[in-house]
Amino acid sequence: MDESEDHHHHQPKTSFPTSTTSIHVTALDGVVNVNSLFTVAVFVGLSLTTPGQRSLESSAACDAGPDVVRNLLVFEVVAFSFFLFSSLVAQGLKLAINLINSKDPHDAFRAHINSRVLRLGMLASAVGSVMGCLFLLLSMVNVIQIRLGMLSCGSQATVRAVAALVTLVSTALMVYVSTVFYAFTH
């Protein structure tokens, strides 16, 4: 057996077969698509809020002050930054995988990608998405307070809306984080 044949039979531990990298590319596509959707939500949240806006509560004391509007803007910008970070990391990993895969289309194991770099990049992208979701959640709580009245007023509509938002988003994030943890450790 000559050296060229031996190279194909002893695959380094730090590379993935093409079928594995296609799964990674699909996962990275999903992250980018979800981040795009969330980025739209950021801009919708920004567009729904204007300074001095009255809530739907009858008492003026329940109206959100400028600090709530300021927090909303900060949370929206930070959420957007995390989503952009996550999407750019995911796109960079996809590009690297596709470039490496296109070098030798006849090789059965085309992608020689360091598994540690790929996993860390995917983890960074996932962390960016999770952090973006958390800041988007905080900003949406502020949107609810601006539109329905402050939580401190105890309005049933505000409390129910915030409770539903926090419960559903927290549950979804727990599923996402546990899936990422599983993928990262296996």
FIKOLZA-1660 file (N, C-alpha, C; in steps of 0.1 Angstrom, whole numbers, plus 5000, padded with zeros to 4 digits):
% residues 186
   i   px   py   pz ch aa at
   1 5009 4988 5000  A  M  N
   1 5000 5000 5000  A  M CA
   1 5009 5012 5000  A  M  C
   2 5007 5021 4991  A  D  N
   2 5015 5033 4990  A  D CA
   2 5010 5044 4999  A  D  C
   3 5017 5055 5000  A  E  N
   3 5014 5066 5010  A  E CA
   3 5001 5073 5006  A  E  C
   4 4998 5074 4993  A  S  N
   4 4986 5081 4989  A  S CA
   4 4973 5074 4993  A  S  C
   5 4974 5060 4993  A  E  N
   5 4962 5052 4997  A  E CA
   5 4961 5053 5012  A  E  C
   6 4972 5052 5019  A  D  N
   6 4973 5052 5033  A  D CA
   6 4966 5065 5039  A  D  C
   7 4968 5076 5032  A  H  N
   7 4963 5089 5036  A  H CA
   7 4947 5089 5038  A  H  C
   8 4941 5082 5028  A  H  N
   8 4926 5081 5028  A  H CA
   8 4921 5072 5039  A  H  C
   9 4929 5062 5044  A  H  N
   9 4924 5053 5054  A  H CA
   9 4926 5057 5068  A  H  C
  10 4935 5066 5070  A  H  N
  10 4938 5071 5084  A  H CA
  10 4933 5086 5084  A  H  C
  11 4921 5088 5087  A  Q  N
  11 4915 5101 5088  A  Q CA
  11 4919 5107 5102  A  Q  C
  12 4924 5120 5101  A  P  N
  12 4928 5126 5114  A  P CA
  12 4916 5128 5123  A  P  C
  13 4918 5128 5136  A  K  N
  13 4907 5129 5145  A  K CA
  13 4900 5143 5145  A  K  C
  14 4907 5153 5139  A  T  N
  14 4901 5166 5139  A  T CA
  14 4893 5170 5127  A  T  C
  15 4890 5160 5119  A  S  N
  15 4882 5163 5107  A  S CA
  15 4869 5155 5107  A  S  C
  16 4859 5160 5099  A  F  N
  16 4846 5154 5098  A  F CA
  16 4844 5149 5084  A  F  C
  17 4837 5138 5082  A  P  N
  17 4832 5134 5069  A  P CA
  17 4822 5144 5064  A  P  C
  18 4821 5144 5050  A  T  N
  18 4812 5154 5044  A  T CA
  18 4798 5153 5049  A  T  C
  19 4793 5141 5051  A  S  N
  19 4779 5140 5056  A  S CA
  19 4778 5147 5070  A  S  C
  20 4788 5147 5078  A  T  N
  20 4787 5154 5091  A  T CA
  20 4788 5169 5089  A  T  C
  21 4796 5173 5080  A  T  N
  21 4797 5188 5078  A  T CA
  21 4784 5193 5071  A  T  C
  22 4777 5185 5063  A  S  N
  22 4765 5189 5057  A  S CA
  22 4754 5191 5068  A  S  C
  23 4755 5183 5079  A  I  N
  23 4746 5185 5090  A  I CA
  23 4749 5198 5097  A  I  C
  24 4762 5201 5099  A  H  N
  24 4766 5213 5105  A  H CA
  24 4762 5225 5097  A  H  C
  25 4763 5224 5084  A  V  N
  25 4759 5235 5075  A  V CA
  25 4744 5238 5076  A  V  C
  26 4736 5227 5077  A  T  N
  26 4722 5228 5079  A  T CA
  26 4718 5234 5092  A  T  C
  27 4725 5230 5103  A  A  N
  27 4723 5236 5116  A  A CA
  27 4727 5251 5116  A  A  C
  28 4738 5255 5109  A  L  N
  28 4742 5269 5109  A  L CA
  28 4732 5277 5100  A  L  C
  29 4726 5271 5090  A  D  N
  29 4716 5278 5082  A  D CA
  29 4704 5281 5091  A  D  C
  30 4700 5271 5099  A  G  N
  30 4689 5273 5109  A  G CA
  30 4691 5285 5118  A  G  C
  31 4704 5285 5124  A  V  N
  31 4707 5296 5133  A  V CA
  31 4706 5310 5126  A  V  C
  32 4711 5311 5114  A  V  N
  32 4710 5323 5106  A  V CA
  32 4696 5327 5103  A  V  C
  33 4688 5317 5099  A  N  N
  33 4674 5320 5097  A  N CA
  33 4666 5325 5109  A  N  C
  34 4668 5318 5120  A  V  N
  34 4661 5322 5133  A  V CA
  34 4666 5336 5137  A  V  C
  35 4679 5339 5136  A  N  N
  35 4685 5352 5140  A  N CA
  35 4679 5363 5131  A  N  C
  36 4676 5360 5118  A  S  N
  36 4670 5370 5109  A  S CA
  36 4656 5373 5114  A  S  C
  37 4649 5363 5118  A  L  N
  37 4635 5365 5123  A  L CA
  37 4635 5373 5135  A  L  C
  38 4644 5370 5144  A  F  N
  38 4645 5378 5157  A  F CA
  38 4650 5392 5154  A  F  C
  39 4658 5394 5144  A  T  N
  39 4663 5408 5141  A  T CA
  39 4651 5416 5136  A  T  C
  40 4642 5410 5129  A  V  N
  40 4630 5417 5125  A  V CA
  40 4622 5421 5137  A  V  C
  41 4621 5412 5147  A  A  N
  41 4613 5415 5159  A  A CA
  41 4619 5427 5166  A  A  C
  42 4633 5428 5166  A  V  N
  42 4639 5439 5172  A  V CA
  42 4635 5452 5166  A  V  C
  43 4634 5453 5153  A  F  N
  43 4630 5465 5146  A  F CA
  43 4615 5468 5148  A  F  C
  44 4607 5457 5149  A  V  N
  44 4593 5459 5151  A  V CA
  44 4591 5465 5165  A  V  C
  45 4599 5460 5175  A  G  N
  45 4598 5465 5189  A  G CA
  45 4602 5480 5189  A  G  C
  46 4612 5483 5182  A  L  N
  46 4617 5497 5181  A  L CA
  46 4606 5506 5175  A  L  C
  47 4600 5502 5164  A  S  N
  47 4590 5510 5157  A  S CA
  47 4577 5512 5165  A  S  C
  48 4574 5503 5174  A  L  N
  48 4562 5504 5182  A  L CA
  48 4563 5514 5193  A  L  C
  49 4574 5519 5196  A  T  N
  49 4576 5527 5208  A  T CA
  49 4580 5541 5205  A  T  C
  50 4573 5551 5210  A  T  N
  50 4577 5565 5209  A  T CA
  50 4577 5571 5223  A  T  C
  51 4586 5580 5225  A  P  N
  51 4587 5586 5238  A  P CA
  51 4574 5594 5242  A  P  C
  52 4570 5593 5254  A  G  N
  52 4558 5600 5259  A  G CA
  52 4545 5593 5255  A  G  C
  53 4546 5581 5251  A  Q  N
  53 4534 5573 5247  A  Q CA
  53 4526 5569 5259  A  Q  C
  54 4513 5571 5259  A  R  N
  54 4504 5567 5270  A  R CA
  54 4501 5552 5269  A  R  C
  55 4500 5545 5280  A  S  N
  55 4496 5531 5281  A  S CA
  55 4481 5530 5279  A  S  C
  56 4476 5518 5278  A  L  N
  56 4462 5516 5277  A  L CA
  56 4455 5516 5291  A  L  C
  57 4463 5518 5302  A  E  N
  57 4457 5519 5315  A  E CA
  57 4451 5533 5317  A  E  C
  58 4441 5534 5325  A  S  N
  58 4434 5547 5327  A  S CA
  58 4443 5557 5335  A  S  C
  59 4451 5551 5344  A  S  N
  59 4458 5560 5354  A  S CA
  59 4472 5564 5347  A  S  C
  60 4474 5577 5348  A  A  N
  60 4487 5582 5342  A  A CA
  60 4499 5577 5350  A  A  C
  61 4497 5573 5363  A  A  N
  61 4508 5568 5371  A  A CA
  61 4513 5554 5365  A  A  C
  62 4505 5548 5357  A  C  N
  62 4509 5535 5352  A  C CA
  62 4516 5536 5338  A  C  C
  63 4517 5549 5333  A  D  N
  63 4525 5551 5321  A  D CA
  63 4540 5549 5324  A  D  C
  64 4547 5544 5314  A  A  N
  64 4561 5541 5315  A  A CA
  64 4569 5555 5314  A  A  C
  65 4579 5556 5322  A  G  N
  65 4587 5568 5322  A  G CA
  65 4598 5567 5311  A  G  C
  66 4606 5578 5310  A  P  N
  66 4617 5578 5300  A  P CA
  66 4628 5567 5303  A  P  C
  67 4629 5563 5315  A  D  N
  67 4639 5552 5319  A  D CA
  67 4635 5539 5312  A  D  C
  68 4622 5536 5312  A  V  N
  68 4617 5523 5305  A  V CA
  68 4620 5524 5290  A  V  C
  69 4617 5535 5284  A  V  N
  69 4620 5537 5270  A  V CA
  69 4635 5536 5267  A  V  C
  70 4643 5542 5276  A  R  N
  70 4658 5541 5274  A  R CA
  70 4662 5527 5275  A  R  C
  71 4657 5519 5285  A  N  N
  71 4661 5505 5287  A  N CA
  71 4657 5497 5275  A  N  C
  72 4645 5500 5269  A  L  N
  72 4640 5493 5258  A  L CA
  72 4650 5495 5246  A  L  C
  73 4654 5507 5244  A  L  N
  73 4664 5510 5233  A  L CA
  73 4677 5503 5235  A  L  C
  74 4682 5503 5247  A  V  N
  74 4695 5496 5250  A  V CA
  74 4693 5481 5248  A  V  C
  75 4683 5475 5253  A  F  N
  75 4681 5461 5252  A  F CA
  75 4679 5457 5237  A  F  C
  76 4672 5465 5230  A  E  N
  76 4670 5462 5215  A  E CA
  76 4684 5462 5208  A  E  C
  77 4692 5472 5211  A  V  N
  77 4705 5474 5204  A  V CA
  77 4714 5462 5208  A  V  C
  78 4714 5458 5221  A  V  N
  78 4723 5447 5225  A  V CA
  78 4718 5434 5219  A  V  C
  79 4704 5432 5219  A  A  N
  79 4699 5420 5213  A  A CA
  79 4703 5419 5198  A  A  C
  80 4701 5430 5191  A  F  N
  80 4705 5431 5177  A  F CA
  80 4720 5428 5175  A  F  C
  81 4729 5433 5184  A  S  N
  81 4743 5430 5183  A  S CA
  81 4746 5415 5185  A  S  C
  82 4739 5409 5195  A  F  N
  82 4742 5394 5197  A  F CA
  82 4737 5386 5185  A  F  C
  83 4725 5390 5179  A  F  N
  83 4720 5383 5168  A  F CA
  83 4729 5384 5156  A  F  C
  84 4735 5396 5154  A  L  N
  84 4744 5399 5143  A  L CA
  84 4757 5391 5145  A  L  C
  85 4762 5391 5157  A  F  N
  85 4774 5383 5161  A  F CA
  85 4772 5369 5157  A  F  C
  86 4761 5363 5162  A  S  N
  86 4758 5349 5160  A  S CA
  86 4757 5346 5145  A  S  C
  87 4750 5354 5138  A  S  N
  87 4748 5351 5124  A  S CA
  87 4761 5352 5116  A  S  C
  88 4769 5362 5119  A  L  N
  88 4782 5363 5113  A  L CA
  88 4792 5352 5116  A  L  C
  89 4792 5347 5128  A  V  N
  89 4800 5335 5132  A  V CA
  89 4795 5323 5124  A  V  C
  90 4782 5321 5124  A  A  N
  90 4776 5310 5117  A  A CA
  90 4779 5310 5102  A  A  C
  91 4777 5322 5096  A  Q  N
  91 4780 5324 5081  A  Q CA
  91 4795 5321 5079  A  Q  C
  92 4804 5326 5088  A  G  N
  92 4818 5323 5086  A  G CA
  92 4821 5308 5086  A  G  C
  93 4815 5301 5096  A  L  N
  93 4817 5287 5097  A  L CA
  93 4812 5280 5084  A  L  C
  94 4800 5284 5080  A  K  N
  94 4795 5278 5067  A  K CA
  94 4804 5280 5056  A  K  C
  95 4809 5292 5054  A  L  N
  95 4818 5295 5043  A  L CA
  95 4831 5287 5044  A  L  C
  96 4836 5285 5056  A  A  N
  96 4848 5277 5057  A  A CA
  96 4846 5263 5054  A  A  C
  97 4834 5257 5058  A  I  N
  97 4831 5243 5055  A  I CA
  97 4829 5242 5040  A  I  C
  98 4822 5251 5034  A  N  N
  98 4819 5250 5019  A  N CA
  98 4832 5252 5011  A  N  C
  99 4841 5261 5015  A  L  N
  99 4853 5263 5008  A  L CA
  99 4862 5250 5009  A  L  C
 100 4863 5245 5021  A  I  N
 100 4872 5233 5022  A  I CA
 100 4866 5221 5015  A  I  C
 101 4852 5220 5015  A  N  N
 101 4846 5209 5008  A  N CA
 101 4847 5210 4993  A  N  C
 102 4849 5222 4988  A  S  N
 102 4849 5223 4973  A  S CA
 102 4863 5221 4968  A  S  C
 103 4873 5219 4976  A  K  N
 103 4887 5218 4971  A  K CA
 103 4889 5205 4963  A  K  C
 104 4884 5194 4968  A  D  N
 104 4886 5181 4962  A  D CA
 104 4873 5173 4962  A  D  C
 105 4865 5175 4952  A  P  N
 105 4852 5169 4951  A  P CA
 105 4852 5153 4950  A  P  C
 106 4864 5147 4947  A  H  N
 106 4865 5133 4946  A  H CA
 106 4869 5126 4958  A  H  C
 107 4873 5133 4968  A  D  N
 107 4878 5127 4981  A  D CA
 107 4866 5124 4989  A  D  C
 108 4866 5111 4995  A  A  N
 108 4854 5107 5003  A  A CA
 108 4853 5115 5016  A  A  C
 109 4864 5119 5021  A  F  N
 109 4865 5127 5033  A  F CA
 109 4870 5141 5029  A  F  C
 110 4861 5149 5025  A  R  N
 110 4866 5162 5019  A  R CA
 110 4869 5173 5029  A  R  C
 111 4861 5173 5040  A  A  N
 111 4863 5185 5049  A  A CA
 111 4873 5181 5060  A  A  C
 112 4884 5187 5060  A  H  N
 112 4894 5185 5071  A  H CA
 112 4893 5198 5079  A  H  C
 113 4884 5198 5088  A  I  N
 113 4881 5210 5097  A  I CA
 113 4884 5206 5111  A  I  C
 114 4891 5214 5118  A  N  N
 114 4895 5211 5132  A  N CA
 114 4881 5211 5139  A  N  C
 115 4879 5200 5146  A  S  N
 115 4866 5198 5153  A  S CA
 115 4865 5207 5164  A  S  C
 116 4876 5211 5171  A  R  N
 116 4875 5220 5182  A  R CA
 116 4871 5234 5178  A  R  C
 117 4877 5238 5166  A  V  N
 117 4873 5252 5161  A  V CA
 117 4859 5252 5157  A  V  C
 118 4854 5241 5150  A  L  N
 118 4840 5240 5146  A  L CA
 118 4831 5240 5158  A  L  C
 119 4834 5232 5168  A  R  N
 119 4825 5232 5180  A  R CA
 119 4825 5245 5187  A  R  C
 120 4837 5251 5189  A  L  N
 120 4837 5264 5196  A  L CA
 120 4830 5275 5188  A  L  C
 121 4831 5275 5174  A  G  N
 121 4824 5284 5166  A  G CA
 121 4809 5282 5167  A  G  C
 122 4804 5270 5167  A  M  N
 122 4790 5267 5168  A  M CA
 122 4785 5271 5182  A  M  C
 123 4793 5268 5192  A  L  N
 123 4790 5272 5206  A  L CA
 123 4789 5287 5207  A  L  C
 124 4798 5295 5201  A  A  N
 124 4798 5309 5201  A  A CA
 124 4785 5315 5194  A  A  C
 125 4782 5309 5183  A  S  N
 125 4770 5312 5176  A  S CA
 125 4757 5310 5184  A  S  C
 126 4757 5298 5191  A  A  N
 126 4745 5295 5199  A  A CA
 126 4744 5304 5211  A  A  C
 127 4756 5307 5217  A  V  N
 127 4755 5316 5229  A  V CA
 127 4751 5330 5224  A  V  C
 128 4755 5335 5213  A  G  N
 128 4751 5347 5207  A  G CA
 128 4736 5348 5205  A  G  C
 129 4730 5337 5200  A  S  N
 129 4716 5336 5198  A  S CA
 129 4708 5336 5211  A  S  C
 130 4713 5328 5221  A  V  N
 130 4706 5328 5234  A  V CA
 130 4707 5342 5241  A  V  C
 131 4719 5348 5241  A  M  N
 131 4720 5361 5247  A  M CA
 131 4711 5371 5240  A  M  C
 132 4710 5371 5227  A  G  N
 132 4701 5379 5219  A  G CA
 132 4687 5377 5223  A  G  C
 133 4683 5364 5225  A  C  N
 133 4669 5361 5229  A  C CA
 133 4666 5367 5243  A  C  C
 134 4676 5366 5252  A  L  N
 134 4674 5371 5266  A  L CA
 134 4672 5386 5265  A  L  C
 135 4680 5393 5258  A  F  N
 135 4679 5408 5257  A  F CA
 135 4666 5412 5249  A  F  C
 136 4662 5404 5239  A  L  N
 136 4649 5406 5232  A  L CA
 136 4638 5404 5242  A  L  C
 137 4639 5394 5250  A  L  N
 137 4628 5392 5260  A  L CA
 137 4627 5404 5270  A  L  C
 138 4638 5409 5274  A  L  N
 138 4638 5421 5283  A  L CA
 138 4632 5433 5276  A  L  C
 139 4636 5434 5263  A  S  N
 139 4630 5446 5256  A  S CA
 139 4615 5444 5254  A  S  C
 140 4611 5432 5251  A  M  N
 140 4596 5430 5250  A  M CA
 140 4588 5432 5262  A  M  C
 141 4594 5429 5274  A  V  N
 141 4588 5432 5287  A  V CA
 141 4586 5447 5288  A  V  C
 142 4596 5455 5283  A  N  N
 142 4595 5469 5283  A  N CA
 142 4584 5474 5273  A  N  C
 143 4583 5468 5262  A  V  N
 143 4573 5472 5252  A  V CA
 143 4559 5469 5258  A  V  C
 144 4558 5458 5265  A  I  N
 144 4545 5455 5272  A  I CA
 144 4542 5466 5282  A  I  C
 145 4552 5469 5290  A  Q  N
 145 4549 5480 5300  A  Q CA
 145 4546 5493 5294  A  Q  C
 146 4552 5496 5283  A  I  N
 146 4549 5509 5276  A  I CA
 146 4535 5509 5271  A  I  C
 147 4531 5498 5265  A  R  N
 147 4518 5497 5258  A  R CA
 147 4506 5494 5268  A  R  C
 148 4508 5485 5278  A  L  N
 148 4498 5481 5286  A  L CA
 148 4498 5487 5300  A  L  C
 149 4509 5493 5304  A  G  N
 149 4510 5498 5318  A  G CA
 149 4521 5491 5325  A  G  C
 150 4527 5498 5335  A  M  N
 150 4538 5493 5343  A  M CA
 150 4534 5480 5351  A  M  C
 151 4543 5471 5352  A  L  N
 151 4541 5459 5361  A  L CA
 151 4538 5463 5375  A  L  C
 152 4544 5474 5380  A  S  N
 152 4542 5479 5393  A  S CA
 152 4528 5483 5396  A  S  C
 153 4520 5486 5386  A  C  N
 153 4506 5489 5388  A  C CA
 153 4497 5477 5390  A  C  C
 154 4503 5465 5386  A  G  N
 154 4495 5453 5388  A  G CA
 154 4484 5451 5379  A  G  C
 155 4484 5457 5367  A  S  N
 155 4474 5455 5357  A  S CA
 155 4474 5440 5353  A  S  C
 156 4462 5434 5353  A  Q  N
 156 4461 5420 5349  A  Q CA
 156 4466 5417 5335  A  Q  C
 157 4463 5426 5326  A  A  N
 157 4468 5424 5312  A  A CA
 157 4483 5424 5311  A  A  C
 158 4489 5433 5318  A  T  N
 158 4504 5434 5318  A  T CA
 158 4510 5422 5324  A  T  C
 159 4505 5418 5336  A  V  N
 159 4510 5406 5343  A  V CA
 159 4509 5393 5334  A  V  C
 160 4497 5392 5328  A  R  N
 160 4494 5380 5320  A  R CA
 160 4503 5379 5308  A  R  C
 161 4505 5391 5301  A  A  N
 161 4513 5392 5289  A  A CA
 161 4528 5389 5293  A  A  C
 162 4533 5395 5303  A  V  N
 162 4547 5392 5307  A  V CA
 162 4549 5378 5312  A  V  C
 163 4539 5372 5319  A  A  N
 163 4540 5358 5324  A  A CA
 163 4540 5349 5312  A  A  C
 164 4532 5351 5302  A  A  N
 164 4531 5342 5290  A  A CA
 164 4544 5343 5283  A  A  C
 165 4549 5356 5281  A  L  N
 165 4561 5358 5273  A  L CA
 165 4573 5351 5280  A  L  C
 166 4575 5353 5293  A  V  N
 166 4586 5348 5300  A  V CA
 166 4585 5333 5301  A  V  C
 167 4574 5327 5303  A  T  N
 167 4572 5313 5304  A  T CA
 167 4575 5306 5290  A  T  C
 168 4570 5311 5280  A  L  N
 168 4572 5305 5267  A  L CA
 168 4586 5306 5262  A  L  C
 169 4592 5318 5263  A  V  N
 169 4605 5320 5258  A  V CA
 169 4615 5312 5267  A  V  C
 170 4613 5312 5280  A  S  N
 170 4622 5304 5289  A  S CA
 170 4622 5290 5286  A  S  C
 171 4610 5284 5283  A  T  N
 171 4609 5270 5279  A  T CA
 171 4616 5267 5266  A  T  C
 172 4614 5276 5256  A  A  N
 172 4620 5274 5243  A  A CA
 172 4636 5275 5245  A  A  C
 173 4640 5284 5253  A  L  N
 173 4655 5286 5255  A  L CA
 173 4661 5274 5262  A  L  C
 174 4653 5268 5271  A  M  N
 174 4658 5256 5278  A  M CA
 174 4660 5244 5268  A  M  C
 175 4650 5243 5259  A  V  N
 175 4651 5232 5249  A  V CA
 175 4663 5235 5240  A  V  C
 176 4664 5247 5236  A  Y  N
 176 4675 5251 5227  A  Y CA
 176 4689 5249 5233  A  Y  C
 177 4690 5253 5246  A  V  N
 177 4703 5252 5253  A  V CA
 177 4706 5237 5255  A  V  C
 178 4696 5229 5259  A  S  N
 178 4699 5215 5261  A  S CA
 178 4703 5208 5249  A  S  C
 179 4697 5212 5237  A  T  N
 179 4700 5206 5224  A  T CA
 179 4714 5210 5221  A  T  C
 180 4718 5223 5222  A  V  N
 180 4732 5227 5219  A  V CA
 180 4742 5220 5228  A  V  C
 181 4738 5218 5241  A  F  N
 181 4747 5211 5250  A  F CA
 181 4749 5197 5246  A  F  C
 182 4738 5190 5242  A  Y  N
 182 4739 5177 5237  A  Y CA
 182 4748 5176 5225  A  Y  C
 183 4746 5185 5215  A  A  N
 183 4753 5185 5203  A  A CA
 183 4768 5188 5205  A  A  C
 184 4771 5196 5215  A  F  N
 184 4784 5200 5219  A  F CA
 184 4792 5189 5225  A  F  C
 185 4785 5181 5233  A  T  N
 185 4792 5170 5241  A  T CA
 185 4792 5157 5233  A  T  C
 186 4785 5156 5222  A  H  N
 186 4785 5143 5215  A  H CA
 186 4791 5144 5201  A  H  C
% end
